[in-house]
């Protein structure tokens, strides 16, 4: 089983719809992250959470919200999806400041 | 976190060493250098990291210059499966629980390495 699991893996949704991307991890780590990736732009940080009670905005948080339901679960929501939120989304987790991050396999979201 | 500069693309012959450079001239004393790679739309994969000493693991070696303003990731015997985008990241460890902006992984656009048969 994967250390970091994202669901769904692919999703097509209509403009204005609410959608939630889910992430769960089995590493037992406190830190979790959501990134989006667009062609030619690398990965950009949307939100990050250092523990269940500590959630912070990243570089591009506008239009997104998150929920840390438990240490192992970190979900990303688009309250009203728009076409420029079409991207590949990655969830990640890490243990401490100086250890590696583990990434999920990504969710490909298309907003039409 | 310090900004990094990498060449957009590189080629390497299969079986040869791949040397991927990274400039991080504004790196601070407490910032680590991390390398990740991403194979075609999969999740990024950790490779190696270091502070000031050279590091080696089963995947690669990391050479950091004495002034720490640049580093090189070395894949000693590149294979076709090493074709990927390689990201160099510098990252500070968080000091206090209330400190903001730290301990993020800021990815740039990376270097696209193509291993040629």
Interface residues (C-beta under 8 A of the other chain):
Chain A: X4 X31 X33 X35 X40 X41 X42 X43 X44 X45 X48 X50 X54 X56 X58 X59 X88 X90 X92 X94 X96 X97 X98 X100 X101 X102 X103 X104 X105 X106 X108
Chain B: X32 X34 X36 X41 X42 X43 X44 X45 X46 X49 X87 X91 X92 X93 X94 X97 X100 X102 X103 X104 X105 X106 X107 X108 X109 X110
